[in-house]
Amino acid sequence: MATDLVIDDELLSEAVRVGKHRTKRATINAALREYVARRRRLKAAKLFGVIDLDPRYDYKADRKKR
């Protein structure tokens, strides 16, 4: 999907240099992957303390079943 974007040239050049990417496209794709991964981690972090765990659950016994 082709999209026209207005991106700060200095920021993009620095990102290419810092990320050691060969192209601007590779830099933007890497940045988008990092953005999505970070958002997913933040979403998962919000679940801490929300999910009730069964104190009788034995993860070691579960591993032996495999």
CHARMM-style PDB file with segment names, atoms N, HN, CA, C and O in Angstrom:
ATOM      1  N   MET     1       0.852  -1.164   0.000  1.00  0.00      PROA
ATOM      2  CA  MET     1       0.000   0.000   0.000  1.00  0.00      PROA
ATOM      3  C   MET     1       0.903   1.234   0.000  1.00  0.00      PROA
ATOM      4  O   MET     1       1.669   1.444   0.941  1.00  0.00      PROA
ATOM      5  N   ALA     2       0.820   2.017  -1.009  1.00  0.00      PROA
ATOM      6  HN  ALA     2       0.198   1.847  -1.774  1.00  0.00      PROA
ATOM      7  CA  ALA     2       1.617   3.243  -1.103  1.00  0.00      PROA
ATOM      8  C   ALA     2       0.932   4.357  -0.324  1.00  0.00      PROA
ATOM      9  O   ALA     2      -0.279   4.557  -0.425  1.00  0.00      PROA
ATOM     10  N   THR     3       1.735   5.077   0.457  1.00  0.00      PROA
ATOM     11  HN  THR     3       2.718   4.915   0.539  1.00  0.00      PROA
ATOM     12  CA  THR     3       1.218   6.168   1.261  1.00  0.00      PROA
ATOM     13  C   THR     3       2.207   7.310   1.236  1.00  0.00      PROA
ATOM     14  O   THR     3       3.412   7.098   1.365  1.00  0.00      PROA
ATOM     15  N   ASP     4       1.705   8.516   1.071  1.00  0.00      PROA
ATOM     16  HN  ASP     4       0.726   8.688   0.966  1.00  0.00      PROA
ATOM     17  CA  ASP     4       2.567   9.694   1.128  1.00  0.00      PROA
ATOM     18  C   ASP     4       2.565  10.221   2.554  1.00  0.00      PROA
ATOM     19  O   ASP     4       1.506  10.470   3.129  1.00  0.00      PROA
ATOM     20  N   LEU     5       3.752  10.391   3.122  1.00  0.00      PROA
ATOM     21  HN  LEU     5       4.612  10.188   2.654  1.00  0.00      PROA
ATOM     22  CA  LEU     5       3.882  10.885   4.485  1.00  0.00      PROA
ATOM     23  C   LEU     5       4.844  12.063   4.512  1.00  0.00      PROA
ATOM     24  O   LEU     5       5.792  12.129   3.731  1.00  0.00      PROA
ATOM     25  N   VAL     6       4.585  12.980   5.415  1.00  0.00      PROA
ATOM     26  HN  VAL     6       3.815  12.927   6.050  1.00  0.00      PROA
ATOM     27  CA  VAL     6       5.504  14.082   5.647  1.00  0.00      PROA
ATOM     28  C   VAL     6       6.238  13.752   6.946  1.00  0.00      PROA
ATOM     29  O   VAL     6       5.657  13.781   8.031  1.00  0.00      PROA
ATOM     30  N   ILE     7       7.530  13.436   6.811  1.00  0.00      PROA
ATOM     31  HN  ILE     7       8.002  13.412   5.930  1.00  0.00      PROA
ATOM     32  CA  ILE     7       8.335  13.005   7.956  1.00  0.00      PROA
ATOM     33  C   ILE     7       9.518  13.951   8.100  1.00  0.00      PROA
ATOM     34  O   ILE     7      10.117  14.371   7.110  1.00  0.00      PROA
ATOM     35  N   ASP     8       9.841  14.274   9.328  1.00  0.00      PROA
ATOM     36  HN  ASP     8       9.354  13.932  10.132  1.00  0.00      PROA
ATOM     37  CA  ASP     8      10.981  15.132   9.634  1.00  0.00      PROA
ATOM     38  C   ASP     8      12.253  14.475   9.091  1.00  0.00      PROA
ATOM     39  O   ASP     8      12.650  13.410   9.566  1.00  0.00      PROA
ATOM     40  N   ASP     9      12.895  15.104   8.098  1.00  0.00      PROA
ATOM     41  HN  ASP     9      12.572  15.969   7.712  1.00  0.00      PROA
ATOM     42  CA  ASP     9      14.076  14.537   7.446  1.00  0.00      PROA
ATOM     43  C   ASP     9      15.241  14.338   8.405  1.00  0.00      PROA
ATOM     44  O   ASP     9      15.935  13.324   8.334  1.00  0.00      PROA
ATOM     45  N   GLU    10      15.461  15.287   9.294  1.00  0.00      PROA
ATOM     46  HN  GLU    10      14.897  16.111   9.352  1.00  0.00      PROA
ATOM     47  CA  GLU    10      16.566  15.170  10.241  1.00  0.00      PROA
ATOM     48  C   GLU    10      16.338  14.002  11.195  1.00  0.00      PROA
ATOM     49  O   GLU    10      17.262  13.241  11.483  1.00  0.00      PROA
ATOM     50  N   LEU    11      15.116  13.864  11.679  1.00  0.00      PROA
ATOM     51  HN  LEU    11      14.366  14.482  11.444  1.00  0.00      PROA
ATOM     52  CA  LEU    11      14.787  12.771  12.590  1.00  0.00      PROA
ATOM     53  C   LEU    11      14.932  11.427  11.894  1.00  0.00      PROA
ATOM     54  O   LEU    11      15.470  10.483  12.473  1.00  0.00      PROA
ATOM     55  N   LEU    12      14.464  11.332  10.673  1.00  0.00      PROA
ATOM     56  HN  LEU    12      14.027  12.099  10.202  1.00  0.00      PROA
ATOM     57  CA  LEU    12      14.564  10.090   9.918  1.00  0.00      PROA
ATOM     58  C   LEU    12      16.026   9.744   9.631  1.00  0.00      PROA
ATOM     59  O   LEU    12      16.421   8.583   9.739  1.00  0.00      PROA
ATOM     60  N   SER    13      16.823  10.737   9.269  1.00  0.00      PROA
ATOM     61  HN  SER    13      16.503  11.680   9.181  1.00  0.00      PROA
ATOM     62  CA  SER    13      18.241  10.493   9.015  1.00  0.00      PROA
ATOM     63  C   SER    13      18.951   9.994  10.270  1.00  0.00      PROA
ATOM     64  O   SER    13      19.790   9.095  10.207  1.00  0.00      PROA
ATOM     65  N   GLU    14      18.607  10.585  11.400  1.00  0.00      PROA
ATOM     66  HN  GLU    14      17.926  11.316  11.452  1.00  0.00      PROA
ATOM     67  CA  GLU    14      19.206  10.143  12.665  1.00  0.00      PROA
ATOM     68  C   GLU    14      18.771   8.721  12.996  1.00  0.00      PROA
ATOM     69  O   GLU    14      19.579   7.919  13.465  1.00  0.00      PROA
ATOM     70  N   ALA    15      17.496   8.401  12.755  1.00  0.00      PROA
ATOM     71  HN  ALA    15      16.840   9.053  12.374  1.00  0.00      PROA
ATOM     72  CA  ALA    15      16.995   7.056  13.020  1.00  0.00      PROA
ATOM     73  C   ALA    15      17.694   6.023  12.138  1.00  0.00      PROA
ATOM     74  O   ALA    15      18.000   4.922  12.595  1.00  0.00      PROA
ATOM     75  N   VAL    16      17.948   6.373  10.878  1.00  0.00      PROA
ATOM     76  HN  VAL    16      17.699   7.267  10.506  1.00  0.00      PROA
ATOM     77  CA  VAL    16      18.668   5.474   9.966  1.00  0.00      PROA
ATOM     78  C   VAL    16      20.069   5.225  10.510  1.00  0.00      PROA
ATOM     79  O   VAL    16      20.546   4.091  10.525  1.00  0.00      PROA
ATOM     80  N   ARG    17      20.718   6.286  10.953  1.00  0.00      PROA
ATOM     81  HN  ARG    17      20.330   7.208  10.941  1.00  0.00      PROA
ATOM     82  CA  ARG    17      22.083   6.178  11.454  1.00  0.00      PROA
ATOM     83  C   ARG    17      22.133   5.386  12.756  1.00  0.00      PROA
ATOM     84  O   ARG    17      22.945   4.472  12.897  1.00  0.00      PROA
ATOM     85  N   VAL    18      21.277   5.728  13.697  1.00  0.00      PROA
ATOM     86  HN  VAL    18      20.617   6.471  13.583  1.00  0.00      PROA
ATOM     87  CA  VAL    18      21.285   5.085  15.005  1.00  0.00      PROA
ATOM     88  C   VAL    18      20.873   3.615  14.893  1.00  0.00      PROA
ATOM     89  O   VAL    18      21.448   2.752  15.557  1.00  0.00      PROA
ATOM     90  N   GLY    19      19.886   3.339  14.059  1.00  0.00      PROA
ATOM     91  HN  GLY    19      19.420   4.040  13.519  1.00  0.00      PROA
ATOM     92  CA  GLY    19      19.399   1.974  13.892  1.00  0.00      PROA
ATOM     93  C   GLY    19      20.252   1.137  12.967  1.00  0.00      PROA
ATOM     94  O   GLY    19      20.068  -0.076  12.866  1.00  0.00      PROA
ATOM     95  N   LYS    20      21.188   1.787  12.288  1.00  0.00      PROA
ATOM     96  HN  LYS    20      21.337   2.772  12.370  1.00  0.00      PROA
ATOM     97  CA  LYS    20      22.084   1.114  11.340  1.00  0.00      PROA
ATOM     98  C   LYS    20      21.302   0.371  10.255  1.00  0.00      PROA
ATOM     99  O   LYS    20      21.648  -0.742   9.858  1.00  0.00      PROA
ATOM    100  N   HSD    21      20.242   1.024   9.794  1.00  0.00      PROA
ATOM    101  HN  HSD    21      19.961   1.927  10.117  1.00  0.00      PROA
ATOM    102  CA  HSD    21      19.439   0.457   8.714  1.00  0.00      PROA
ATOM    103  C   HSD    21      20.002   0.929   7.385  1.00  0.00      PROA
ATOM    104  O   HSD    21      20.634   1.983   7.304  1.00  0.00      PROA
ATOM    105  N   ARG    22      19.769   0.146   6.352  1.00  0.00      PROA
ATOM    106  HN  ARG    22      19.256  -0.710   6.417  1.00  0.00      PROA
ATOM    107  CA  ARG    22      20.303   0.488   5.035  1.00  0.00      PROA
ATOM    108  C   ARG    22      19.413   1.482   4.296  1.00  0.00      PROA
ATOM    109  O   ARG    22      19.889   2.261   3.471  1.00  0.00      PROA
ATOM    110  N   THR    23      18.099   1.447   4.604  1.00  0.00      PROA
ATOM    111  HN  THR    23      17.712   0.814   5.274  1.00  0.00      PROA
ATOM    112  CA  THR    23      17.168   2.318   3.883  1.00  0.00      PROA
ATOM    113  C   THR    23      16.212   3.001   4.847  1.00  0.00      PROA
ATOM    114  O   THR    23      16.050   2.594   5.997  1.00  0.00      PROA
ATOM    115  N   LYS    24      15.585   4.052   4.337  1.00  0.00      PROA
ATOM    116  HN  LYS    24      15.716   4.382   3.402  1.00  0.00      PROA
ATOM    117  CA  LYS    24      14.565   4.744   5.128  1.00  0.00      PROA
ATOM    118  C   LYS    24      13.368   3.829   5.361  1.00  0.00      PROA
ATOM    119  O   LYS    24      12.765   3.832   6.434  1.00  0.00      PROA
ATOM    120  N   ARG    25      13.039   3.054   4.344  1.00  0.00      PROA
ATOM    121  HN  ARG    25      13.529   3.051   3.473  1.00  0.00      PROA
ATOM    122  CA  ARG    25      11.911   2.133   4.454  1.00  0.00      PROA
ATOM    123  C   ARG    25      12.147   1.112   5.565  1.00  0.00      PROA
ATOM    124  O   ARG    25      11.249   0.843   6.363  1.00  0.00      PROA
ATOM    125  N   ALA    26      13.338   0.549   5.619  1.00  0.00      PROA
ATOM    126  HN  ALA    26      14.068   0.766   4.971  1.00  0.00      PROA
ATOM    127  CA  ALA    26      13.673  -0.419   6.666  1.00  0.00      PROA
ATOM    128  C   ALA    26      13.598   0.242   8.043  1.00  0.00      PROA
ATOM    129  O   ALA    26      13.155  -0.379   9.009  1.00  0.00      PROA
ATOM    130  N   THR    27      14.026   1.486   8.130  1.00  0.00      PROA
ATOM    131  HN  THR    27      14.386   1.991   7.345  1.00  0.00      PROA
ATOM    132  CA  THR    27      13.981   2.224   9.392  1.00  0.00      PROA
ATOM    133  C   THR    27      12.545   2.421   9.853  1.00  0.00      PROA
ATOM    134  O   THR    27      12.228   2.189  11.019  1.00  0.00      PROA
ATOM    135  N   ILE    28      11.692   2.840   8.960  1.00  0.00      PROA
ATOM    136  HN  ILE    28      11.949   3.029   8.012  1.00  0.00      PROA
ATOM    137  CA  ILE    28      10.286   3.085   9.314  1.00  0.00      PROA
ATOM    138  C   ILE    28       9.594   1.778   9.685  1.00  0.00      PROA
ATOM    139  O   ILE    28       8.814   1.745  10.637  1.00  0.00      PROA
ATOM    140  N   ASN    29       9.865   0.702   8.951  1.00  0.00      PROA
ATOM    141  HN  ASN    29      10.499   0.729   8.178  1.00  0.00      PROA
ATOM    142  CA  ASN    29       9.253  -0.584   9.284  1.00  0.00      PROA
ATOM    143  C   ASN    29       9.718  -1.070  10.661  1.00  0.00      PROA
ATOM    144  O   ASN    29       8.914  -1.588  11.436  1.00  0.00      PROA
ATOM    145  N   ALA    30      10.989  -0.908  10.965  1.00  0.00      PROA
ATOM    146  HN  ALA    30      11.642  -0.487  10.335  1.00  0.00      PROA
ATOM    147  CA  ALA    30      11.509  -1.304  12.275  1.00  0.00      PROA
ATOM    148  C   ALA    30      10.863  -0.462  13.375  1.00  0.00      PROA
ATOM    149  O   ALA    30      10.502  -0.985  14.430  1.00  0.00      PROA
ATOM    150  N   ALA    31      10.722   0.823  13.130  1.00  0.00      PROA
ATOM    151  HN  ALA    31      11.015   1.247  12.274  1.00  0.00      PROA
ATOM    152  CA  ALA    31      10.110   1.713  14.115  1.00  0.00      PROA
ATOM    153  C   ALA    31       8.655   1.325  14.365  1.00  0.00      PROA
ATOM    154  O   ALA    31       8.196   1.348  15.507  1.00  0.00      PROA
ATOM    155  N   LEU    32       7.940   0.974  13.324  1.00  0.00      PROA
ATOM    156  HN  LEU    32       8.313   0.955  12.397  1.00  0.00      PROA
ATOM    157  CA  LEU    32       6.542   0.561  13.481  1.00  0.00      PROA
ATOM    158  C   LEU    32       6.438  -0.756  14.241  1.00  0.00      PROA
ATOM    159  O   LEU    32       5.548  -0.920  15.075  1.00  0.00      PROA
ATOM    160  N   ARG    33       7.347  -1.705  13.958  1.00  0.00      PROA
ATOM    161  HN  ARG    33       8.070  -1.572  13.281  1.00  0.00      PROA
ATOM    162  CA  ARG    33       7.343  -2.974  14.698  1.00  0.00      PROA
ATOM    163  C   ARG    33       7.612  -2.728  16.180  1.00  0.00      PROA
ATOM    164  O   ARG    33       6.952  -3.313  17.039  1.00  0.00      PROA
ATOM    165  N   GLU    34       8.582  -1.863  16.479  1.00  0.00      PROA
ATOM    166  HN  GLU    34       9.118  -1.388  15.782  1.00  0.00      PROA
ATOM    167  CA  GLU    34       8.891  -1.542  17.874  1.00  0.00      PROA
ATOM    168  C   GLU    34       7.707  -0.862  18.561  1.00  0.00      PROA
ATOM    169  O   GLU    34       7.412  -1.144  19.722  1.00  0.00      PROA
ATOM    170  N   TYR    35       7.038   0.025  17.847  1.00  0.00      PROA
ATOM    171  HN  TYR    35       7.278   0.254  16.904  1.00  0.00      PROA
ATOM    172  CA  TYR    35       5.867   0.727  18.391  1.00  0.00      PROA
ATOM    173  C   TYR    35       4.763  -0.259  18.753  1.00  0.00      PROA
ATOM    174  O   TYR    35       4.198  -0.196  19.845  1.00  0.00      PROA
ATOM    175  N   VAL    36       4.457  -1.174  17.826  1.00  0.00      PROA
ATOM    176  HN  VAL    36       4.916  -1.225  16.939  1.00  0.00      PROA
ATOM    177  CA  VAL    36       3.403  -2.156  18.059  1.00  0.00      PROA
ATOM    178  C   VAL    36       3.782  -3.075  19.223  1.00  0.00      PROA
ATOM    179  O   VAL    36       2.943  -3.366  20.076  1.00  0.00      PROA
ATOM    180  N   ALA    37       5.023  -3.529  19.264  1.00  0.00      PROA
ATOM    181  HN  ALA    37       5.704  -3.293  18.571  1.00  0.00      PROA
ATOM    182  CA  ALA    37       5.470  -4.408  20.347  1.00  0.00      PROA
ATOM    183  C   ALA    37       5.372  -3.699  21.693  1.00  0.00      PROA
ATOM    184  O   ALA    37       4.957  -4.300  22.683  1.00  0.00      PROA
ATOM    185  N   ARG    38       5.748  -2.442  21.732  1.00  0.00      PROA
ATOM    186  HN  ARG    38       6.085  -1.953  20.927  1.00  0.00      PROA
ATOM    187  CA  ARG    38       5.678  -1.686  22.990  1.00  0.00      PROA
ATOM    188  C   ARG    38       4.235  -1.538  23.458  1.00  0.00      PROA
ATOM    189  O   ARG    38       3.943  -1.706  24.642  1.00  0.00      PROA
ATOM    190  N   ARG    39       3.343  -1.226  22.539  1.00  0.00      PROA
ATOM    191  HN  ARG    39       3.580  -1.090  21.577  1.00  0.00      PROA
ATOM    192  CA  ARG    39       1.933  -1.079  22.900  1.00  0.00      PROA
ATOM    193  C   ARG    39       1.352  -2.398  23.415  1.00  0.00      PROA
ATOM    194  O   ARG    39       0.548  -2.407  24.347  1.00  0.00      PROA
ATOM    195  N   ARG    40       1.766  -3.514  22.799  1.00  0.00      PROA
ATOM    196  HN  ARG    40       2.419  -3.506  22.042  1.00  0.00      PROA
ATOM    197  CA  ARG    40       1.284  -4.816  23.266  1.00  0.00      PROA
ATOM    198  C   ARG    40       1.808  -5.111  24.670  1.00  0.00      PROA
ATOM    199  O   ARG    40       1.079  -5.650  25.503  1.00  0.00      PROA
ATOM    200  N   ARG    41       3.068  -4.762  24.938  1.00  0.00      PROA
ATOM    201  HN  ARG    41       3.661  -4.324  24.262  1.00  0.00      PROA
ATOM    202  CA  ARG    41       3.629  -4.974  26.275  1.00  0.00      PROA
ATOM    203  C   ARG    41       2.890  -4.120  27.302  1.00  0.00      PROA
ATOM    204  O   ARG    41       2.593  -4.589  28.401  1.00  0.00      PROA
ATOM    205  N   LEU    42       2.595  -2.879  26.952  1.00  0.00      PROA
ATOM    206  HN  LEU    42       2.837  -2.498  26.060  1.00  0.00      PROA
ATOM    207  CA  LEU    42       1.864  -2.011  27.871  1.00  0.00      PROA
ATOM    208  C   LEU    42       0.476  -2.559  28.163  1.00  0.00      PROA
ATOM    209  O   LEU    42      -0.001  -2.501  29.296  1.00  0.00      PROA
ATOM    210  N   LYS    43      -0.164  -3.090  27.133  1.00  0.00      PROA
ATOM    211  HN  LYS    43       0.224  -3.137  26.212  1.00  0.00      PROA
ATOM    212  CA  LYS    43      -1.495  -3.673  27.309  1.00  0.00      PROA
ATOM    213  C   LYS    43      -1.423  -4.894  28.226  1.00  0.00      PROA
ATOM    214  O   LYS    43      -2.282  -5.077  29.088  1.00  0.00      PROA
ATOM    215  N   ALA    44      -0.404  -5.723  28.038  1.00  0.00      PROA
ATOM    216  HN  ALA    44       0.294  -5.574  27.337  1.00  0.00      PROA
ATOM    217  CA  ALA    44      -0.231  -6.906  28.886  1.00  0.00      PROA
ATOM    218  C   ALA    44       0.107  -6.500  30.316  1.00  0.00      PROA
ATOM    219  O   ALA    44      -0.349  -7.142  31.262  1.00  0.00      PROA
ATOM    220  N   ALA    45       0.893  -5.453  30.483  1.00  0.00      PROA
ATOM    221  HN  ALA    45       1.263  -4.932  29.714  1.00  0.00      PROA
ATOM    222  CA  ALA    45       1.288  -5.007  31.822  1.00  0.00      PROA
ATOM    223  C   ALA    45       0.083  -4.541  32.631  1.00  0.00      PROA
ATOM    224  O   ALA    45       0.076  -4.651  33.857  1.00  0.00      PROA
ATOM    225  N   LYS    46      -0.924  -4.028  31.955  1.00  0.00      PROA
ATOM    226  HN  LYS    46      -0.918  -3.939  30.959  1.00  0.00      PROA
ATOM    227  CA  LYS    46      -2.131  -3.578  32.656  1.00  0.00      PROA
ATOM    228  C   LYS    46      -2.892  -4.744  33.279  1.00  0.00      PROA
ATOM    229  O   LYS    46      -3.708  -4.541  34.178  1.00  0.00      PROA
ATOM    230  N   LEU    47      -2.633  -5.958  32.808  1.00  0.00      PROA
ATOM    231  HN  LEU    47      -1.971  -6.122  32.077  1.00  0.00      PROA
ATOM    232  CA  LEU    47      -3.334  -7.132  33.327  1.00  0.00      PROA
ATOM    233  C   LEU    47      -2.738  -7.639  34.636  1.00  0.00      PROA
ATOM    234  O   LEU    47      -3.370  -8.440  35.325  1.00  0.00      PROA
ATOM    235  N   PHE    48      -1.529  -7.189  34.996  1.00  0.00      PROA
ATOM    236  HN  PHE    48      -1.015  -6.539  34.436  1.00  0.00      PROA
ATOM    237  CA  PHE    48      -0.914  -7.634  36.240  1.00  0.00      PROA
ATOM    238  C   PHE    48      -1.804  -7.258  37.415  1.00  0.00      PROA
ATOM    239  O   PHE    48      -2.215  -6.108  37.567  1.00  0.00      PROA
ATOM    240  N   GLY    49      -2.089  -8.249  38.234  1.00  0.00      PROA
ATOM    241  HN  GLY    49      -1.755  -9.183  38.110  1.00  0.00      PROA
ATOM    242  CA  GLY    49      -2.929  -8.024  39.391  1.00  0.00      PROA
ATOM    243  C   GLY    49      -4.411  -8.131  39.093  1.00  0.00      PROA
ATOM    244  O   GLY    49      -5.229  -8.062  40.009  1.00  0.00      PROA
ATOM    245  N   VAL    50      -4.772  -8.297  37.831  1.00  0.00      PROA
ATOM    246  HN  VAL    50      -4.106  -8.353  37.087  1.00  0.00      PROA
ATOM    247  CA  VAL    50      -6.178  -8.370  37.443  1.00  0.00      PROA
ATOM    248  C   VAL    50      -6.628  -9.826  37.320  1.00  0.00      PROA
ATOM    249  O   VAL    50      -7.763 -10.165  37.656  1.00  0.00      PROA
ATOM    250  N   ILE    51      -5.735 -10.672  36.840  1.00  0.00      PROA
ATOM    251  HN  ILE    51      -4.813 -10.396  36.567  1.00  0.00      PROA
ATOM    252  CA  ILE    51      -6.071 -12.069  36.607  1.00  0.00      PROA
ATOM    253  C   ILE    51      -5.862 -12.849  37.904  1.00  0.00      PROA
ATOM    254  O   ILE    51      -4.806 -12.763  38.530  1.00  0.00      PROA
ATOM    255  N   ASP    52      -6.880 -13.608  38.296  1.00  0.00      PROA
ATOM    256  HN  ASP    52      -7.738 -13.678  37.788  1.00  0.00      PROA
ATOM    257  CA  ASP    52      -6.775 -14.442  39.487  1.00  0.00      PROA
ATOM    258  C   ASP    52      -6.057 -15.737  39.130  1.00  0.00      PROA
ATOM    259  O   ASP    52      -6.407 -16.412  38.162  1.00  0.00      PROA
ATOM    260  N   LEU    53      -5.060 -16.065  39.918  1.00  0.00      PROA
ATOM    261  HN  LEU    53      -4.776 -15.516  40.704  1.00  0.00      PROA
ATOM    262  CA  LEU    53      -4.309 -17.287  39.694  1.00  0.00      PROA
ATOM    263  C   LEU    53      -4.741 -18.346  40.695  1.00  0.00      PROA
ATOM    264  O   LEU    53      -5.058 -18.037  41.844  1.00  0.00      PROA
ATOM    265  N   ASP    54      -4.752 -19.596  40.249  1.00  0.00      PROA
ATOM    266  HN  ASP    54      -4.495 -19.847  39.316  1.00  0.00      PROA
ATOM    267  CA  ASP    54      -5.096 -20.712  41.117  1.00  0.00      PROA
ATOM    268  C   ASP    54      -3.849 -21.103  41.914  1.00  0.00      PROA
ATOM    269  O   ASP    54      -2.862 -21.528  41.314  1.00  0.00      PROA
ATOM    270  N   PRO    55      -3.860 -20.977  43.223  1.00  0.00      PROA
ATOM    271  CA  PRO    55      -2.674 -21.288  44.019  1.00  0.00      PROA
ATOM    272  C   PRO    55      -2.320 -22.776  43.982  1.00  0.00      PROA
ATOM    273  O   PRO    55      -1.206 -23.152  44.346  1.00  0.00      PROA
ATOM    274  N   ARG    56      -3.239 -23.611  43.555  1.00  0.00      PROA
ATOM    275  HN  ARG    56      -4.144 -23.306  43.259  1.00  0.00      PROA
ATOM    276  CA  ARG    56      -2.973 -25.055  43.475  1.00  0.00      PROA
ATOM    277  C   ARG    56      -2.316 -25.446  42.165  1.00  0.00      PROA
ATOM    278  O   ARG    56      -1.878 -26.587  42.017  1.00  0.00      PROA
ATOM    279  N   TYR    57      -2.234 -24.522  41.204  1.00  0.00      PROA
ATOM    280  HN  TYR    57      -2.590 -23.595  41.324  1.00  0.00      PROA
ATOM    281  CA  TYR    57      -1.659 -24.826  39.901  1.00  0.00      PROA
ATOM    282  C   TYR    57      -0.170 -25.112  40.041  1.00  0.00      PROA
ATOM    283  O   TYR    57       0.571 -24.332  40.639  1.00  0.00      PROA
ATOM    284  N   ASP    58       0.259 -26.245  39.480  1.00  0.00      PROA
ATOM    285  HN  ASP    58      -0.343 -26.879  38.994  1.00  0.00      PROA
ATOM    286  CA  ASP    58       1.658 -26.657  39.545  1.00  0.00      PROA
ATOM    287  C   ASP    58       2.231 -26.658  38.132  1.00  0.00      PROA
ATOM    288  O   ASP    58       2.014 -27.596  37.365  1.00  0.00      PROA
ATOM    289  N   TYR    59       2.963 -25.599  37.796  1.00  0.00      PROA
ATOM    290  HN  TYR    59       3.139 -24.837  38.419  1.00  0.00      PROA
ATOM    291  CA  TYR    59       3.487 -25.482  36.437  1.00  0.00      PROA
ATOM    292  C   TYR    59       4.532 -26.553  36.142  1.00  0.00      PROA
ATOM    293  O   TYR    59       4.701 -26.950  34.989  1.00  0.00      PROA
ATOM    294  N   LYS    60       5.230 -27.022  37.168  1.00  0.00      PROA
ATOM    295  HN  LYS    60       5.092 -26.700  38.104  1.00  0.00      PROA
ATOM    296  CA  LYS    60       6.238 -28.070  36.946  1.00  0.00      PROA
ATOM    297  C   LYS    60       5.569 -29.390  36.555  1.00  0.00      PROA
ATOM    298  O   LYS    60       6.062 -30.102  35.680  1.00  0.00      PROA
ATOM    299  N   ALA    61       4.477 -29.708  37.186  1.00  0.00      PROA
ATOM    300  HN  ALA    61       4.077 -29.130  37.897  1.00  0.00      PROA
ATOM    301  CA  ALA    61       3.742 -30.923  36.842  1.00  0.00      PROA
ATOM    302  C   ALA    61       3.176 -30.804  35.434  1.00  0.00      PROA
ATOM    303  O   ALA    61       3.137 -31.791  34.700  1.00  0.00      PROA
ATOM    304  N   ASP    62       2.742 -29.625  35.054  1.00  0.00      PROA
ATOM    305  HN  ASP    62       2.774 -28.823  35.651  1.00  0.00      PROA
ATOM    306  CA  ASP    62       2.205 -29.397  33.715  1.00  0.00      PROA
ATOM    307  C   ASP    62       3.285 -29.595  32.655  1.00  0.00      PROA
ATOM    308  O   ASP    62       3.001 -30.106  31.571  1.00  0.00      PROA
ATOM    309  N   ARG    63       4.504 -29.202  32.952  1.00  0.00      PROA
ATOM    310  HN  ARG    63       4.735 -28.787  33.832  1.00  0.00      PROA
ATOM    311  CA  ARG    63       5.608 -29.382  32.011  1.00  0.00      PROA
ATOM    312  C   ARG    63       5.897 -30.871  31.778  1.00  0.00      PROA
ATOM    313  O   ARG    63       6.219 -31.270  30.659  1.00  0.00      PROA
ATOM    314  N   LYS    64       5.785 -31.680  32.815  1.00  0.00      PROA
ATOM    315  HN  LYS    64       5.524 -31.355  33.724  1.00  0.00      PROA
ATOM    316  CA  LYS    64       6.078 -33.104  32.696  1.00  0.00      PROA
ATOM    317  C   LYS    64       5.093 -33.809  31.786  1.00  0.00      PROA
ATOM    318  O   LYS    64       5.421 -34.844  31.205  1.00  0.00      PROA
ATOM    319  N   LYS    65       3.893 -33.269  31.651  1.00  0.00      PROA
ATOM    320  HN  LYS    65       3.627 -32.428  32.123  1.00  0.00      PROA
ATOM    321  CA  LYS    65       2.873 -33.880  30.813  1.00  0.00      PROA
ATOM    322  C   LYS    65       3.238 -33.788  29.335  1.00  0.00      PROA
ATOM    323  O   LYS    65       2.751 -34.589  28.537  1.00  0.00      PROA
ATOM    324  N   ARG    66       4.061 -32.860  28.962  1.00  0.00      PROA
ATOM    325  HN  ARG    66       4.457 -32.210  29.611  1.00  0.00      PROA
ATOM    326  CA  ARG    66       4.398 -32.660  27.542  1.00  0.00      PROA
ATOM    327  C   ARG    66       5.377 -33.639  27.076  1.00  0.00      PROA
ATOM    328  OT1 ARG    66       5.769 -33.613  25.909  1.00  0.00      PROA
TER     329      ARG     66
END
